[in-house]
Amino acid sequence: LQQKEGREDENSLYQHIGILWPDETGKMVSKPGFRRVHDVIHHDIWASILDCWRLEAESWNPKWTTLEKFAASQPTWEDIIEMSDVIIKKYIASTDGLHAAREKSPLQRDKRFENQTLRNCDKLLYIDLCQAMNAGDIGRVEASFLPWIYLFKATGKHKYASQISRFLTNIQFNYPEPLSHIVRMNSTGKPLGFRAVDWVVEWNNLYTKVIFCGAGPNGTLDHIIKESPLIEVYQSCHVTMESAFHLQHCTIRHALPDMTKTMQKLAAQIQQKDAHIKKEGRGALCSIPEQIAAGVALMQEQKMVSEEGQRIL
């Protein structure tokens, strides 16, 4: 999105946003905010992966020209696993595979396919991290840290890369084992309801420092300290009153929008542009940089400079 010359490419993410959020393309290149970017990443990768499944199903059986026909055939779970592995190898970029593809001559390269597979890779990294965090799968969260360190490093977020590296080192080698298991908690008790511990702390701070902090002369630190043990009591009173008066719509968590038609439109656009079909000599207005490889190079360069400095000292 940051590369202006790439926004006009007919298979760019910017063009996909024009389908997903037609009235908010301007916000996506200025200050989109977390939730808008989060939703765009999920919706775009869903449509892309559905197109990958369509192509792979048709390669298995020419009669399966649509996903509906593939689903009607009732494939076994073993078939699903095998096809998933093939999709990862075919349509998800790897550093070695992408480097080899970009080393070819312009007549042999397919820049649109390269860009699409690289976008698939980066978005799936984000989807995997979100799923692991919501499920409370701490081991999977830790395993996903390394590529994100490289991504943050390559995109100029050096403090993020440094702090995650330090946290990963501490949690694996320095922190006692019981502490390493309380990084996240499930405050709702529902599946995929895990939240970071600091999220719960900030939630308590909302009641302590904003809602019941006092006003005017009462807005003092002593007042906050006196009120803080009563926060749960106050919250319980709120819930009791809401239940007694049968108050509805007391939450900002609304039902998810029905994206079926929008997803079908985006999937049709991806299929029309043959984004997942290799065509030698096909170009693109720009090539998406491989940020993980760039991050690895920067980390190695930083290590070499550090070692050189230590030798001089």
C-alpha positions as CSV (number, residue, x, y, z in Angstrom):
1,L,0.0,0.0,0.0
2,Q,2.9,2.4,0.7
3,Q,4.3,2.1,-2.9
4,K,2.1,4.4,-4.9
5,E,3.2,2.9,-8.2
6,G,1.9,-0.5,-7.1
7,R,-1.6,0.7,-6.2
8,E,-2.6,0.8,-9.9
9,D,-1.6,-2.8,-10.5
10,E,-4.7,-4.7,-11.3
11,N,-4.0,-7.4,-8.8
12,S,-2.7,-5.2,-6.0
13,L,-4.0,-5.2,-2.5
14,Y,-5.2,-1.7,-3.0
15,Q,-7.5,-2.9,-5.9
16,H,-8.8,-5.7,-3.6
17,I,-9.6,-3.1,-0.9
18,G,-11.7,-1.3,-3.5
19,I,-13.9,-4.3,-3.4
20,L,-13.8,-5.0,0.3
21,W,-14.0,-1.4,1.5
22,P,-15.0,0.7,-1.6
23,D,-15.7,3.9,0.4
24,E,-12.6,3.8,2.6
25,T,-9.6,3.3,0.2
26,G,-8.3,6.7,1.2
27,K,-8.2,5.8,4.8
28,M,-6.3,2.6,4.1
29,V,-3.3,4.6,2.7
30,S,-3.4,7.3,5.4
31,K,-4.5,6.2,8.9
32,P,-6.5,3.0,8.6
33,G,-6.3,2.0,12.3
34,F,-5.8,-1.5,13.6
35,R,-9.3,-3.0,13.2
36,R,-9.7,-1.9,9.6
37,V,-6.3,-3.4,8.6
38,H,-7.0,-6.5,10.6
39,D,-10.3,-7.2,8.8
40,V,-8.8,-6.4,5.4
41,I,-6.0,-8.9,5.9
42,H,-8.4,-11.7,7.0
43,H,-10.9,-11.1,4.2
44,D,-8.3,-10.8,1.5
45,I,-6.4,-14.0,2.5
46,W,-9.7,-15.9,2.8
47,A,-10.5,-15.1,-0.8
48,S,-7.0,-15.9,-2.0
49,I,-6.9,-19.2,-0.3
50,L,-10.3,-20.1,-1.6
51,D,-9.0,-19.5,-5.1
52,C,-6.0,-21.8,-4.3
53,W,-8.4,-24.5,-3.2
54,R,-10.4,-24.1,-6.4
55,L,-7.3,-24.6,-8.5
56,E,-6.0,-27.5,-6.5
57,A,-9.3,-29.3,-6.5
58,E,-9.6,-28.9,-10.3
59,S,-6.0,-30.3,-10.7
60,W,-7.1,-33.4,-8.7
61,N,-10.2,-33.9,-10.7
62,P,-11.2,-31.9,-13.8
63,K,-14.9,-32.3,-12.9
64,W,-14.3,-30.3,-9.7
65,T,-14.5,-26.9,-11.5
66,T,-16.0,-25.2,-8.4
67,L,-15.6,-25.5,-4.7
68,E,-19.2,-26.5,-4.4
69,K,-18.6,-29.5,-6.6
70,F,-15.5,-30.3,-4.6
71,A,-17.4,-30.1,-1.3
72,A,-20.2,-32.3,-2.8
73,S,-17.7,-35.0,-3.5
74,Q,-17.2,-35.4,0.3
75,P,-13.4,-35.6,0.4
76,T,-11.7,-37.4,3.2
77,W,-9.8,-35.7,5.9
78,E,-6.6,-37.3,4.6
79,D,-7.3,-35.7,1.2
80,I,-7.8,-32.3,2.8
81,I,-4.4,-32.6,4.6
82,E,-2.6,-33.7,1.5
83,M,-4.1,-30.9,-0.6
84,S,-3.3,-28.4,2.1
85,D,0.4,-29.4,2.0
86,V,0.4,-29.1,-1.8
87,I,-1.2,-25.6,-1.6
88,I,1.5,-24.4,0.8
89,K,4.2,-25.6,-1.6
90,K,2.6,-24.1,-4.7
91,Y,1.0,-20.9,-3.6
92,I,2.8,-19.7,-0.5
93,A,6.2,-18.1,-1.1
94,S,9.3,-19.2,0.7
95,T,12.6,-17.2,0.9
96,D,14.5,-19.7,-1.2
97,G,11.8,-20.3,-3.8
98,L,11.1,-16.6,-4.2
99,H,14.8,-15.8,-4.5
100,A,15.2,-18.4,-7.2
101,A,12.2,-17.1,-9.1
102,R,13.5,-13.5,-9.1
103,E,16.9,-14.6,-10.3
104,K,15.4,-15.7,-13.6
105,S,15.3,-13.6,-16.8
106,P,12.4,-11.2,-17.3
107,L,11.0,-13.5,-20.0
108,Q,10.8,-16.4,-17.5
109,R,9.5,-14.5,-14.5
110,D,5.9,-14.0,-13.5
111,K,5.9,-10.9,-11.3
112,R,2.2,-11.1,-10.6
113,F,2.4,-14.7,-9.3
114,E,5.5,-13.8,-7.2
115,N,3.7,-10.8,-5.6
116,Q,0.6,-12.9,-4.9
117,T,2.4,-15.8,-3.3
118,L,4.5,-13.4,-1.1
119,R,1.3,-11.6,0.0
120,N,-0.2,-15.0,0.9
121,C,2.9,-15.8,3.0
122,D,2.9,-12.5,4.9
123,K,-0.9,-12.6,5.6
124,L,-0.8,-16.2,6.7
125,L,1.9,-15.3,9.2
126,Y,-0.5,-12.7,10.7
127,I,-3.5,-15.1,10.6
128,D,-1.4,-17.8,12.4
129,L,-0.3,-15.3,15.1
130,C,-3.9,-14.1,15.7
131,Q,-5.2,-17.7,15.9
132,A,-2.5,-18.8,18.3
133,M,-3.0,-15.7,20.6
134,N,-6.8,-16.1,20.7
135,A,-6.5,-19.9,21.4
136,G,-3.9,-19.3,24.1
137,D,-1.4,-21.5,22.3
138,I,1.7,-19.9,23.9
139,G,4.1,-22.4,22.2
140,R,2.8,-21.4,18.8
141,V,3.0,-17.7,19.7
142,E,6.6,-18.1,20.6
143,A,7.4,-20.0,17.4
144,S,5.9,-17.2,15.4
145,F,8.1,-14.5,17.0
146,L,11.2,-15.0,14.9
147,P,9.7,-14.1,11.4
148,W,8.0,-11.1,13.1
149,I,11.3,-9.9,14.5
150,Y,12.7,-9.9,10.9
151,L,9.6,-8.2,9.5
152,F,9.8,-5.4,12.1
153,K,13.5,-5.0,11.6
154,A,13.1,-4.7,7.8
155,T,10.2,-2.2,8.1
156,G,12.1,0.2,10.4
157,K,10.4,-0.9,13.6
158,H,13.7,-1.5,15.3
159,K,12.4,-1.0,18.9
160,Y,9.7,-3.7,18.3
161,A,12.3,-6.1,16.9
162,S,14.7,-5.4,19.8
163,Q,12.0,-5.8,22.5
164,I,10.5,-9.0,21.1
165,S,14.0,-10.4,20.8
166,R,14.7,-9.6,24.4
167,F,11.3,-10.9,25.6
168,L,11.8,-14.2,23.6
169,T,15.3,-14.6,25.2
170,N,13.9,-14.0,28.7
171,I,10.9,-16.3,28.4
172,Q,13.0,-19.2,27.0
173,F,16.2,-18.8,29.2
174,N,15.8,-16.4,32.1
175,Y,12.2,-16.4,33.4
176,P,11.1,-19.2,35.8
177,E,8.9,-21.8,34.1
178,P,5.7,-20.9,36.0
179,L,6.0,-17.2,34.9
180,S,6.3,-18.2,31.2
181,H,2.8,-19.8,31.3
182,I,0.9,-16.7,32.5
183,V,1.5,-14.5,29.5
184,R,-2.1,-14.8,28.5
185,M,-5.4,-15.6,30.2
186,N,-9.0,-16.4,29.2
187,S,-11.2,-13.9,31.0
188,T,-14.4,-15.2,29.3
189,G,-13.8,-19.0,29.6
190,K,-15.0,-19.3,25.9
191,P,-13.0,-20.9,23.0
192,L,-10.7,-18.4,21.3
193,G,-11.3,-16.0,24.1
194,F,-7.7,-15.6,25.4
195,R,-6.3,-12.1,26.0
196,A,-3.0,-10.8,27.0
197,V,-2.5,-10.2,30.8
198,D,-1.8,-6.5,30.1
199,W,-5.3,-6.3,28.4
200,V,-6.9,-7.3,31.8
201,V,-4.7,-4.8,33.6
202,E,-5.7,-2.0,31.3
203,W,-9.3,-3.0,31.7
204,N,-9.0,-2.6,35.5
205,N,-7.2,0.7,34.9
206,L,-10.2,1.9,33.0
207,Y,-12.4,1.5,36.1
208,T,-9.7,2.7,38.5
209,K,-8.3,5.7,36.7
210,V,-11.2,6.9,34.5
211,I,-14.6,5.8,35.6
212,F,-14.2,5.9,39.4
213,C,-11.2,8.2,39.7
214,G,-13.1,11.0,41.2
215,A,-13.5,14.5,39.9
216,G,-12.2,17.9,40.9
217,P,-10.6,17.9,44.4
218,N,-11.4,14.2,44.7
219,G,-9.3,13.2,41.7
220,T,-6.2,12.4,43.7
221,L,-3.9,9.5,44.0
222,D,-5.2,8.8,47.6
223,H,-8.8,8.7,46.3
224,I,-7.8,6.2,43.5
225,I,-6.0,4.0,46.0
226,K,-9.1,4.0,48.3
227,E,-11.5,3.2,45.5
228,S,-9.4,0.5,43.7
229,P,-10.4,-2.4,46.1
230,L,-14.1,-1.6,45.4
231,I,-13.8,-1.8,41.6
232,E,-15.3,-5.3,41.4
233,V,-18.1,-4.2,43.8
234,Y,-18.9,-1.3,41.5
235,Q,-18.9,-3.5,38.4
236,S,-21.2,-6.0,40.2
237,C,-23.6,-3.2,41.0
238,H,-23.7,-2.1,37.3
239,V,-24.4,-5.7,36.2
240,T,-27.1,-6.1,38.8
241,M,-28.9,-2.9,37.7
242,E,-28.6,-3.8,34.0
243,S,-30.1,-7.2,34.7
244,A,-32.9,-5.9,37.0
245,F,-34.1,-3.4,34.3
246,H,-33.5,-5.8,31.4
247,L,-31.3,-3.4,29.7
248,Q,-30.3,-4.5,26.2
249,H,-27.4,-3.7,23.9
250,C,-24.9,-3.1,26.7
251,T,-22.0,-4.1,24.6
252,I,-20.0,-2.8,21.7
253,R,-19.4,-6.3,20.4
254,H,-21.8,-6.6,17.5
255,A,-22.5,-9.5,15.2
256,L,-20.0,-10.0,12.4
257,P,-21.1,-8.6,9.0
258,D,-22.3,-11.0,6.3
259,M,-19.3,-10.9,3.9
260,T,-20.6,-13.7,1.6
261,K,-21.4,-11.6,-1.5
262,T,-18.3,-9.4,-1.0
263,M,-16.0,-12.5,-0.7
264,Q,-17.6,-14.0,-3.8
265,K,-16.9,-10.8,-5.7
266,L,-13.3,-10.6,-4.6
267,A,-12.7,-14.3,-5.3
268,A,-14.1,-13.8,-8.8
269,Q,-11.7,-10.9,-9.3
270,I,-8.7,-13.0,-8.2
271,Q,-9.8,-15.8,-10.5
272,Q,-10.3,-13.4,-13.4
273,K,-6.8,-12.0,-13.0
274,D,-5.3,-15.6,-12.8
275,A,-3.3,-14.5,-9.7
276,H,-2.4,-18.1,-8.8
277,I,-1.6,-19.4,-12.3
278,K,2.0,-19.1,-13.4
279,K,2.5,-17.3,-16.8
280,E,6.0,-16.7,-17.9
281,G,6.8,-13.1,-19.0
282,R,3.9,-11.6,-17.1
283,G,4.8,-8.3,-15.4
284,A,3.6,-6.1,-12.6
285,L,3.9,-2.4,-11.9
286,C,6.1,-3.2,-8.9
287,S,7.7,-6.1,-7.1
288,I,6.8,-6.5,-3.4
289,P,10.0,-6.6,-1.3
290,E,10.7,-9.8,0.6
291,Q,10.9,-8.3,4.1
292,I,11.9,-11.4,6.0
293,A,15.1,-11.9,3.9
294,A,15.8,-8.1,4.3
295,G,15.3,-8.4,8.1
296,V,17.7,-11.3,8.3
297,A,20.3,-9.4,6.4
298,L,19.9,-6.4,8.7
299,M,20.2,-8.5,11.8
300,Q,23.4,-10.2,10.5
301,E,24.8,-6.8,9.6
302,Q,24.0,-5.5,13.0
303,K,25.7,-8.5,14.6
304,M,28.8,-8.0,12.5
305,V,29.0,-4.3,13.4
306,S,28.6,-5.2,17.1
307,E,31.3,-7.9,17.0
308,E,33.6,-5.5,15.2
309,G,33.0,-2.9,17.9
310,Q,33.8,-5.3,20.6
311,R,37.1,-6.3,18.9
312,I,38.1,-2.7,18.7
313,L,37.4,-2.1,22.4
